[in-house]
Amino acid sequence: MPELPEVESVLQCLTTSTPSLIGRRVCSVRVLRDSVVDGNVRSVVNTLTGTVCNDVLRHGKYLFFEFQNSHSATQSWLALHLRMTGRLFLVPEQMAEDRHTRFVLLLDQGLALRFDDPRAFGRVWLVEDPREVTEKLGPDALLIQRESFLNRLHGLRRQLKQLLLDQSFVAGIGNIYADETLFRARLHPLKISSDLSNEEINRLYDALHGVIAQAVIAKGANIDGVFEAGSFPVAVYGRGGKRCLECGALVVKERFGQRGTHFCPVCQPL
């Protein structure tokens, strides 16, 4: 599943590469699978047609596209979540669509923004303000400061793996970077947050910040060939049964809370 670094990579590709989505006018909207739209399909089509993309924002795993109507100067926001297999492409309009293409914005200059999603779990929907979504989430994992992290952790009694996956605690972390963060912090996934020493809490923050920052620079992790550009070197995720890169012990894969979890029993004792 795309997590914060992969979604940030998508944002950068859409806004800083050439061509850019910024400033492009939506000529028409094609919805190839109605279920991709959370809400009224016709409303999405009518609202976006003729608007210009002013900005793209990200919070956690969510993307928010700001569109402005050139006639009324009103703003519209399209929220998007890639879920497990969603991908976004800014491509020439004439490029053949994939059989998994679900949603397309046909743009000026012969471009198209395509949302492909083999498993069809991803969603787009209109919001009046991104805060309708983000107010339910914790701080962005890339931006959270140490003091805020320590304050949010204070008084909680949660297993660390479950806590890192909780988007209301910190937004943007999924299975990959939760496992990598705990390995780098040398903390067991089942360790209870209230049992952490001050030194362990600071290690956890440093590991989280370091892993996410490094993964953003690396454009995410290439797991199963989904994000080909991603070059983040995973240490434990997906390496169950292989030797730990630090101590040589076998990396363990277990299911905690119905989530596959990878850790080194030597480097991360409970």
Buried (B, 14 or more C-beta within 10 A) or exposed (E): BBBBBBBBBBBBBBBEEEBBBBEBBBBEBBBBBEEBBEEEBEEBBEBBBBBBBEBBBBBBBBBBBBBBBEEEEEBBBBBBBBBBBBBBBBBEBEEEBEEBBBBBBBBEEEBBBBBBBBEBBBBBBBBEEBEEBBEEBBBBBBEBEEEBBBEBBEEEEBBBBBBBBBBEBBBBBBBBBBBBBBBBBBBBBBBBBEEBEEEBBBBBBBBBBBBBEBBBEBBBBBBEEBBEEBEBEBBBBBBBEEEBBBEEEBBBBEEEEEBEBBBBBBBBEE
